[in-house]
Amino acid sequence: MKAETKPKKARRSKYTDEFKAGAVRLVGEGRSPAAVAHDLGVHPASVYNWVRQAAVDAGKGPAGALTTDEKAELAALRKENRVLKLEREILKKATAFFAKENA
């Protein structure tokens, strides 16, 4: 009987904002995103995404696209909402507990 092995998760690379901006600048100078990705050693889809997000941040993206700042704000609001819901559930349980205890 073989021991089951879990597939290894690929590590997600983190790139600095300066690195991404440099890649976008190279694409803006006329180089193809695929060539820039090859030279920098990153996946071409990453460079395409960075270029697309830079266009959105510059106000040249499609209607309804979120800028980087709006995405960060949305993530913070979702986290706050999750915490508030958890706190509310705790208070409901505490209220039910004390109501039962005093009855």
C-alpha positions as YAML, in Angstrom:
chain: A
units: angstrom
residues:
- id: 1
  name: MET
  ca: [0.00, 0.00, 0.00]
- id: 2
  name: LYS
  ca: [1.45, 3.34, -1.04]
- id: 3
  name: ALA
  ca: [1.45, 6.24, 1.32]
- id: 4
  name: GLU
  ca: [-0.63, 9.08, -0.06]
- id: 5
  name: THR
  ca: [1.32, 12.20, -0.73]
- id: 6
  name: LYS
  ca: [-0.16, 15.62, -1.06]
- id: 7
  name: PRO
  ca: [0.85, 17.60, -4.11]
- id: 8
  name: LYS
  ca: [3.32, 20.32, -3.26]
- id: 9
  name: LYS
  ca: [1.94, 23.80, -3.42]
- id: 10
  name: ALA
  ca: [3.75, 26.16, -5.69]
- id: 11
  name: ARG
  ca: [5.34, 29.02, -3.87]
- id: 12
  name: ARG
  ca: [3.86, 32.36, -4.67]
- id: 13
  name: SER
  ca: [6.47, 34.96, -5.48]
- id: 14
  name: LYS
  ca: [6.17, 38.43, -4.06]
- id: 15
  name: TYR
  ca: [7.51, 41.27, -6.12]
- id: 16
  name: THR
  ca: [8.09, 44.81, -4.91]
- id: 17
  name: ASP
  ca: [6.08, 47.69, -6.31]
- id: 18
  name: GLU
  ca: [9.32, 49.12, -7.76]
- id: 19
  name: PHE
  ca: [10.03, 45.84, -9.59]
- id: 20
  name: LYS
  ca: [6.53, 45.80, -11.06]
- id: 21
  name: ALA
  ca: [6.74, 49.48, -12.05]
- id: 22
  name: GLY
  ca: [10.06, 48.82, -13.77]
- id: 23
  name: ALA
  ca: [8.55, 45.95, -15.76]
- id: 24
  name: VAL
  ca: [5.58, 48.14, -16.77]
- id: 25
  name: ARG
  ca: [7.98, 50.93, -17.77]
- id: 26
  name: LEU
  ca: [9.91, 48.50, -20.01]
- id: 27
  name: VAL
  ca: [6.67, 47.46, -21.69]
- id: 28
  name: GLY
  ca: [5.77, 51.13, -22.11]
- id: 29
  name: GLU
  ca: [9.07, 51.67, -23.92]
- id: 30
  name: GLY
  ca: [7.92, 49.35, -26.69]
- id: 31
  name: ARG
  ca: [9.11, 45.94, -25.53]
- id: 32
  name: SER
  ca: [6.64, 43.08, -25.51]
- id: 33
  name: PRO
  ca: [5.37, 41.85, -22.15]
- id: 34
  name: ALA
  ca: [6.56, 38.32, -23.00]
- id: 35
  name: ALA
  ca: [10.10, 39.54, -23.70]
- id: 36
  name: VAL
  ca: [10.18, 41.59, -20.49]
- id: 37
  name: ALA
  ca: [8.93, 38.58, -18.53]
- id: 38
  name: HIS
  ca: [11.60, 36.36, -20.05]
- id: 39
  name: ASP
  ca: [14.36, 38.86, -19.27]
- id: 40
  name: LEU
  ca: [13.17, 39.34, -15.68]
- id: 41
  name: GLY
  ca: [12.51, 35.66, -15.06]
- id: 42
  name: VAL
  ca: [8.83, 36.00, -14.23]
- id: 43
  name: HIS
  ca: [5.74, 34.43, -15.74]
- id: 44
  name: PRO
  ca: [4.40, 36.40, -18.72]
- id: 45
  name: ALA
  ca: [0.89, 36.46, -17.21]
- id: 46
  name: SER
  ca: [2.29, 38.41, -14.26]
- id: 47
  name: VAL
  ca: [3.68, 41.12, -16.52]
- id: 48
  name: TYR
  ca: [0.42, 41.29, -18.49]
- id: 49
  name: ASN
  ca: [-1.50, 41.70, -15.22]
- id: 50
  name: TRP
  ca: [0.86, 44.42, -13.99]
- id: 51
  name: VAL
  ca: [0.50, 46.34, -17.27]
- id: 52
  name: ARG
  ca: [-3.30, 46.03, -17.16]
- id: 53
  name: GLN
  ca: [-3.43, 47.19, -13.51]
- id: 54
  name: ALA
  ca: [-1.12, 50.13, -14.28]
- id: 55
  name: ALA
  ca: [-3.52, 51.21, -17.04]
- id: 56
  name: VAL
  ca: [-6.45, 51.01, -14.61]
- id: 57
  name: ASP
  ca: [-4.52, 53.02, -12.01]
- id: 58
  name: ALA
  ca: [-3.79, 55.65, -14.68]
- id: 59
  name: GLY
  ca: [-7.51, 55.91, -15.47]
- id: 60
  name: LYS
  ca: [-7.25, 54.17, -18.83]
- id: 61
  name: GLY
  ca: [-8.86, 50.91, -17.84]
- id: 62
  name: PRO
  ca: [-12.31, 49.52, -18.54]
- id: 63
  name: ALA
  ca: [-15.33, 51.01, -16.81]
- id: 64
  name: GLY
  ca: [-15.84, 49.61, -13.34]
- id: 65
  name: ALA
  ca: [-12.27, 48.32, -12.91]
- id: 66
  name: LEU
  ca: [-10.86, 48.87, -9.43]
- id: 67
  name: THR
  ca: [-7.63, 50.75, -8.90]
- id: 68
  name: THR
  ca: [-4.96, 49.35, -6.60]
- id: 69
  name: ASP
  ca: [-6.01, 51.73, -3.82]
- id: 70
  name: GLU
  ca: [-9.67, 50.74, -4.20]
- id: 71
  name: LYS
  ca: [-8.72, 47.05, -4.05]
- id: 72
  name: ALA
  ca: [-6.76, 47.63, -0.83]
- id: 73
  name: GLU
  ca: [-9.68, 49.55, 0.69]
- id: 74
  name: LEU
  ca: [-12.12, 46.81, -0.32]
- id: 75
  name: ALA
  ca: [-9.93, 44.14, 1.28]
- id: 76
  name: ALA
  ca: [-9.71, 46.16, 4.51]
- id: 77
  name: LEU
  ca: [-13.48, 46.70, 4.58]
- id: 78
  name: ARG
  ca: [-14.14, 43.00, 4.01]
- id: 79
  name: LYS
  ca: [-11.80, 42.11, 6.87]
- id: 80
  name: GLU
  ca: [-13.51, 44.64, 9.15]
- id: 81
  name: ASN
  ca: [-16.91, 43.28, 8.14]
- id: 82
  name: ARG
  ca: [-15.80, 39.72, 8.96]
- id: 83
  name: VAL
  ca: [-14.61, 40.83, 12.42]
- id: 84
  name: LEU
  ca: [-17.82, 42.72, 13.12]
- id: 85
  name: LYS
  ca: [-19.95, 39.72, 12.16]
- id: 86
  name: LEU
  ca: [-17.91, 37.52, 14.48]
- id: 87
  name: GLU
  ca: [-18.29, 39.99, 17.34]
- id: 88
  name: ARG
  ca: [-22.04, 40.18, 16.74]
- id: 89
  name: GLU
  ca: [-22.35, 36.38, 16.89]
- id: 90
  name: ILE
  ca: [-20.40, 36.31, 20.15]
- id: 91
  name: LEU
  ca: [-22.69, 38.95, 21.65]
- id: 92
  name: LYS
  ca: [-25.81, 37.02, 20.54]
- id: 93
  name: LYS
  ca: [-24.52, 33.87, 22.24]
- id: 94
  name: ALA
  ca: [-23.61, 35.80, 25.39]
- id: 95
  name: THR
  ca: [-27.07, 37.39, 25.50]
- id: 96
  name: ALA
  ca: [-28.74, 34.00, 25.12]
- id: 97
  name: PHE
  ca: [-26.52, 32.53, 27.83]
- id: 98
  name: PHE
  ca: [-27.27, 35.28, 30.36]
- id: 99
  name: ALA
  ca: [-30.98, 35.30, 29.51]
- id: 100
  name: LYS
  ca: [-31.13, 31.57, 30.18]
- id: 101
  name: GLU
  ca: [-29.13, 31.96, 33.40]
- id: 102
  name: ASN
  ca: [-31.41, 34.71, 34.79]
- id: 103
  name: ALA
  ca: [-34.61, 32.88, 33.90]
...
